[in-house]
């Protein structure tokens, strides 16, 4: 079995935790790996991969359909994940926890199911300038279909939303506000509580893209009073292909299903089909069972460390990295909001991000380059893309030092 974290308190041995991630022990191009692409996908601890492996070896069967013991065992394990997720985000009930393939799927579900029923010609949908494409394109698609219009909250050059502009945009025409909790490019932590409160004054529902927030901080959906909240397992030490849509029960009950097929039905005849109860109404077909079981293990792993401890550790590393990188000549950090999570996007004067990222990879340093599925942000700054270092709790100061040295190597290479 894997190494496990035991008796974690306020005095945490972060080096011991790092040992749970065996992928970090490898070399890339002959250099020890420095993994700073956690915003795209975090790494998986041994306890999670062991749990997935155990499911495949000992528990594999289809869920919700069999009376035999193995099917019931698999169903119990899979549905236990729903209870763990409910507690983790403080959802009001199990019915409000919908399993999807990830954040993108969750947003598409709301756009299609809510939008097809409630959006009409002339209605308005508000998003922000710093959204990931996953929280832009689905709303564009349903807006075009229904004759609605997309409105965009502008942001400042520091990477903060113009909240006065947002307040002035809300009107009787507004039928949905969809905003990112933490920007995957800028690291900006948006004031979603205020955004939700302002929208609710006009009875406007709000969807929050929490893909970059849930892995790094404690999220309480009831305290936020958000109507919909979305996130993905693979950004929080879990497997790919699995995610969550939280939705308030009354809203979900009033939405038609997204896909048809097994599990989401109550009764099927050729004349008419009726739908299953929540949450199964939105979960057609055989789900990614092993991913769901693995996600439960990932949440348990994060919870044992403590989300407050994770947030504090990442804040330390962000401060350390920001200071170190700010001292490098010809390096510009993109996104300097006062309230930031552990993401640093940057440019090196005269060097294309892709070229710089290639040299860093030769040094064993994994960062992201490009537009990060957020082209409107790049258009705001009139740049082709950035390099992005996204930090997780299992990173350390040595990783940051290696990044700084790698950047210096890039500058030397390109003169």
C-alpha positions in Angstrom: 0.0 0.0 0.0 1.0 3.6 -0.4 2.5 6.0 2.0 -0.3 7.8 3.9 -0.5 11.0 5.8 -1.0 10.4 9.5 -1.9 12.8 12.3 -1.5 15.9 10.3 -1.8 19.0 12.4 -0.9 22.7 12.1 2.7 21.5 11.9 2.8 19.7 8.6 5.7 17.9 7.1 5.3 19.0 3.5 8.3 17.0 2.4 6.5 13.9 3.6 3.4 14.8 1.7 5.4 15.3 -1.4 6.6 11.7 -1.2 3.0 10.6 -1.8 3.4 11.8 -5.4 5.8 9.4 -7.0 5.5 11.1 -10.4 7.6 13.9 -9.0 10.6 11.5 -8.5 11.3 11.1 -12.2 13.7 12.9 -14.5 12.8 14.8 -17.6 15.5 15.3 -20.2 18.0 14.2 -17.6 16.9 16.8 -15.0 14.7 16.2 -11.9 11.1 17.1 -12.7 9.7 20.4 -11.5 5.9 20.2 -12.1 4.3 23.6 -12.2 1.3 22.9 -14.5 -1.2 22.2 -11.7 -3.7 24.6 -13.1 -4.1 22.2 -16.1 -4.1 19.1 -14.0 -2.8 18.2 -10.6 -0.8 15.1 -9.8 -2.4 12.0 -8.1 -1.2 10.7 -4.8 -0.6 7.0 -4.2 -3.7 6.6 -2.1 -5.9 7.7 -5.0 -4.3 5.5 -7.6 -4.3 2.6 -5.1 -8.0 3.0 -4.6 -8.7 3.0 -8.3 -6.6 0.0 -8.7 -8.4 -1.8 -5.9 -11.7 -1.1 -7.5 -10.6 -2.6 -10.8 -9.2 -5.7 -9.1 -12.0 -6.4 -6.6 -15.2 -4.4 -7.1 -15.8 -3.8 -10.8 -19.4 -4.1 -11.9 -22.0 -1.8 -13.3 -23.9 0.4 -10.9 -27.5 1.1 -10.1 -28.7 -1.9 -12.2 -27.7 -5.2 -10.6 -29.1 -7.2 -7.7 -26.0 -9.3 -7.4 -23.5 -8.6 -4.7 -20.7 -7.2 -6.8 -23.0 -4.7 -8.5 -24.3 -3.6 -5.1 -20.8 -3.2 -3.8 -19.8 -1.0 -6.7 -22.9 1.0 -6.4 -22.3 1.6 -2.7 -18.7 2.7 -3.4 -19.8 5.0 -6.2 -22.7 6.6 -4.3 -20.5 7.1 -1.3 -18.7 9.6 -3.4 -21.8 11.7 -3.7 -22.1 11.9 0.1 -18.4 12.8 0.4 -18.8 15.6 -2.2 -21.9 16.9 -0.5 -20.1 17.2 2.8 -16.9 18.7 1.2 -18.8 21.6 -0.4 -21.6 21.7 2.1 -24.4 21.1 -0.4 -27.9 21.0 1.1 -28.7 17.4 -0.1 -27.4 14.5 -2.2 -30.0 15.5 -4.8 -28.0 18.7 -5.5 -24.8 16.8 -6.4 -24.8 15.9 -10.1 -21.9 13.9 -11.5 -20.6 14.9 -14.9 -17.4 14.4 -16.9 -15.9 17.7 -15.6 -16.4 21.5 -15.3 -16.9 21.9 -19.1 -19.7 19.3 -19.1 -21.3 20.8 -16.1 -21.5 24.3 -17.6 -22.8 22.9 -20.9 -25.5 21.0 -18.9 -26.7 24.2 -17.3 -26.5 26.2 -20.5 -28.6 23.7 -22.4 -31.0 22.5 -19.8 -31.7 25.9 -18.1 -31.2 27.9 -21.2 -33.5 26.0 -23.5 -36.4 26.3 -21.0 -35.9 29.8 -19.7 -34.0 31.9 -22.2 -36.0 33.9 -24.8 -35.2 36.4 -27.6 -33.8 39.6 -26.2 -32.6 38.1 -22.9 -29.1 38.7 -21.6 -26.4 36.4 -20.2 -23.5 38.0 -18.3 -20.0 36.6 -18.2 -16.7 38.2 -17.5 -13.7 39.1 -19.6 -11.5 36.6 -17.7 -13.5 33.5 -18.4 -12.1 30.2 -19.6 -13.6 29.2 -22.9 -15.7 26.6 -21.1 -17.6 29.4 -19.5 -18.0 31.4 -22.7 -18.7 29.1 -25.6 -21.6 27.2 -24.1 -23.4 30.5 -23.4 -22.7 31.7 -26.9 -24.2 28.6 -28.3 -27.4 28.8 -26.3 -27.6 32.5 -26.8 -27.5 32.1 -30.6 -30.1 29.3 -30.4 -32.5 31.3 -28.2 -31.8 34.8 -29.6 -30.2 36.0 -26.4 -27.2 38.3 -26.0 -23.9 37.9 -24.2 -22.7 40.8 -22.0 -19.2 40.9 -20.7 -17.9 42.4 -17.4 -14.7 44.2 -18.2 -11.6 43.9 -16.1 -8.8 46.2 -15.2 -5.1 45.8 -16.3 -4.3 44.4 -12.9 -6.7 41.6 -13.6 -9.7 42.5 -11.4 -13.3 42.8 -12.4 -14.9 46.2 -12.7 -17.6 45.7 -10.2 -19.3 49.1 -10.9 -19.6 48.1 -14.5 -21.1 44.7 -13.4 -23.7 46.4 -11.2 -24.8 48.7 -14.0 -25.1 45.7 -16.4 -27.7 43.9 -14.4 -31.3 44.5 -15.6 -34.6 42.9 -16.1 -33.2 41.4 -19.3 -30.5 39.5 -17.4 -31.4 35.8 -17.1 -28.0 34.3 -16.0 -24.7 35.4 -14.6 -21.8 33.0 -15.2 -18.4 33.9 -13.6 -15.2 32.2 -12.8 -14.3 32.0 -9.1 -10.5 32.0 -9.7 -9.0 32.9 -13.0 -6.9 30.0 -14.5 -4.6 32.6 -16.2 -4.4 35.5 -13.7 -4.9 33.8 -10.4 -7.5 36.5 -9.5 -9.9 35.5 -6.8 -13.1 37.1 -7.8 -15.6 38.5 -5.3 -18.2 35.9 -6.1 -20.1 36.5 -2.9 -20.8 40.1 -4.0 -21.5 39.0 -7.5 -24.1 36.6 -6.3 -25.7 39.0 -3.9 -26.1 41.7 -6.5 -27.7 39.3 -9.0 -30.0 37.8 -6.4 -31.4 41.3 -5.7 -33.0 40.9 -9.1 -33.7 37.1 -8.7 -31.1 36.4 -11.3 -29.4 32.9 -11.0 -25.6 32.7 -10.9 -23.3 29.9 -12.1 -19.8 29.9 -10.7 -16.9 28.1 -12.5 -15.0 26.7 -9.5 -12.5 24.6 -11.4 -9.5 26.6 -10.0 -11.0 27.3 -6.6 -12.1 24.0 -5.1 -8.6 22.5 -5.3 -7.1 25.4 -3.3 -9.5 26.6 -0.7 -12.6 25.6 1.3 -15.8 26.2 -0.7 -19.2 26.3 1.0 -21.9 26.5 -1.7 -24.6 27.3 0.9 -22.6 30.2 2.4 -22.0 31.5 -1.1 -25.7 31.1 -1.9 -24.7 30.2 -5.5 -27.3 28.6 -7.7 -24.8 26.5 -9.6 -21.2 25.6 -8.9 -18.9 23.5 -11.1 -15.6 21.7 -10.7 -13.4 18.8 -11.9 -11.7 15.9 -10.1 -8.4 16.0 -12.1 -7.5 19.5 -10.8 -7.8 18.2 -7.2 -5.6 15.2 -7.1 -8.2 12.9 -8.7 -8.7 11.2 -12.0 -9.6 12.7 -15.3 -13.1 12.5 -16.8 -15.1 13.2 -13.7 -16.6 16.3 -12.3 -19.5 17.8 -10.3 -22.4 20.2 -10.9 -23.9 21.5 -7.7 -27.3 23.0 -8.3 -30.1 24.2 -6.0 -32.7 21.6 -5.9 -35.6 23.8 -7.0 -33.7 24.9 -10.1 -32.6 21.4 -11.0 -36.2 20.1 -10.7 -37.4 22.7 -13.1 -34.8 21.9 -15.7 -35.3 19.2 -18.4 -32.6 16.5 -18.7 -29.5 17.0 -20.8 -29.1 13.5 -22.2 -31.4 10.5 -22.6 -30.7 6.9 -21.9 -30.3 4.5 -19.0 -30.5 5.6 -15.4 -32.1 9.0 -16.1 -35.6 7.5 -16.8 -38.5 6.6 -14.7 -40.8 4.9 -17.2 -40.3 4.5 -21.0 -43.0 3.8 -23.6 -43.0 4.7 -27.3 -45.6 7.3 -26.5 -43.9 9.1 -23.6 -40.9 8.8 -21.2 -40.9 10.2 -17.7 -37.7 11.2 -15.8 -36.0 9.8 -12.8 -35.7 11.8 -9.6 -32.6 14.0 -8.8 -29.7 13.5 -9.1 -30.1 10.7 -11.6 -32.3 12.7 -14.0 -29.1 14.3 -15.3 -26.9 11.2 -15.3 -27.6 9.1 -18.4 -25.7 5.9 -19.1 -22.9 4.0 -17.4 -20.8 6.5 -15.5 -17.0 6.5 -15.1 -17.3 4.4 -12.0 -13.6 3.9 -11.1 -13.0 7.7 -11.6 -15.9 8.4 -9.2 -14.4 6.0 -6.6 -11.0 7.6 -7.1 -12.4 11.1 -6.6 -13.8 10.1 -3.2 -10.2 9.0 -2.2 -8.9 12.4 -3.5 -11.3 14.4 -1.5 -10.5 12.4 1.6 -6.8 12.9 1.0 -7.2 16.7 0.7 -9.5 16.8 3.7 -7.0 15.0 5.8 -4.4 17.6 5.0 -7.0 20.4 5.5 -8.0 22.9 2.9 -7.0 25.8 5.1 -3.6 24.3 5.5 -3.4 23.8 1.7 -4.4 27.4 1.1 -1.9 28.7 3.6 1.0 26.6 2.1 0.2 27.7 -1.4 0.0 31.4 -0.3 3.5 31.0 1.1 4.8 29.5 -2.2 3.0 32.2 -4.2 4.7 35.0 -2.2 8.1 33.3 -2.5 7.7 32.9 -6.2 6.4 36.4 -6.8 9.3 38.0 -5.0 11.8 35.8 -6.8 10.4 36.3 -10.2 9.8 40.1 -9.8 13.6 40.5 -9.4 14.3 39.1 -12.8 15.0 41.8 -15.4 12.7 41.8 -18.5 10.2 39.6 -16.8 6.6 40.9 -16.6 3.9 39.3 -14.5 0.5 39.4 -16.1 -2.2 39.7 -13.4 -1.4 41.5 -10.2 -4.8 41.5 -8.4 -4.7 42.1 -4.7 -6.4 38.8 -4.0 -4.6 36.0 -5.9 -4.4 32.3 -5.8 -1.2 30.3 -6.7 -0.9 31.2 -10.4 1.8 33.3 -12.0 1.4 34.2 -15.7 4.4 36.0 -17.1 6.3 37.1 -20.2 9.9 37.5 -21.0 10.6 40.5 -23.1 11.5 39.6 -26.7 11.0 35.9 -26.2 7.9 34.0 -27.4 6.2 32.0 -24.6 6.4 28.8 -26.6 10.1 29.2 -27.2 10.7 29.9 -23.5 8.6 26.9 -22.5 10.5 24.6 -24.8 13.8 25.6 -23.1 12.3 25.2 -19.7 11.1 21.7 -20.6 14.7 20.8 -21.6 15.6 21.9 -18.0 13.0 19.5 -16.6 10.5 22.3 -15.7 6.9 21.9 -16.7 5.0 25.1 -17.2 2.0 26.0 -19.4 2.4 28.2 -22.5 -0.2 29.7 -24.8 -3.6 31.3 -24.3 -4.7 28.8 -21.7 -8.2 28.5 -23.2 -8.8 32.2 -22.3 -8.2 34.1 -25.5 -10.2 37.2 -24.5 -7.7 37.7 -21.7 -4.9 37.7 -24.2 -6.8 40.1 -26.4 -7.2 42.5 -23.4 -3.4 42.6 -22.9 -2.7 42.5 -26.6 -0.4 39.5 -26.3 -0.3 36.1 -28.0 -0.1 34.1 -24.8 1.9 33.7 -21.6 4.0 31.3 -19.7 2.1 30.1 -16.6 3.5 28.6 -13.4 0.7 27.1 -11.3 1.7 26.0 -7.9 0.3 23.2 -5.7 0.8 22.3 -2.0 3.2 19.5 -3.0 5.6 22.0 -4.7 8.3 23.6 -2.6 10.8 26.4 -2.6 13.3 24.4 -4.5 10.9 24.1 -7.4 10.6 27.9 -7.5 14.4 28.2 -7.3 14.7 25.8 -10.2 12.1 27.8 -12.2 14.1 31.0 -11.6 17.3 29.4 -12.7 15.5 28.0 -15.8 14.2 31.4 -16.7 17.8 32.7 -16.5 18.9 29.9 -18.8 16.1 30.9 -21.3 17.4 34.5 -21.3 21.0 33.4 -21.8 19.9 31.1 -24.7 18.1 33.9 -26.5 20.7 36.5 -25.7 
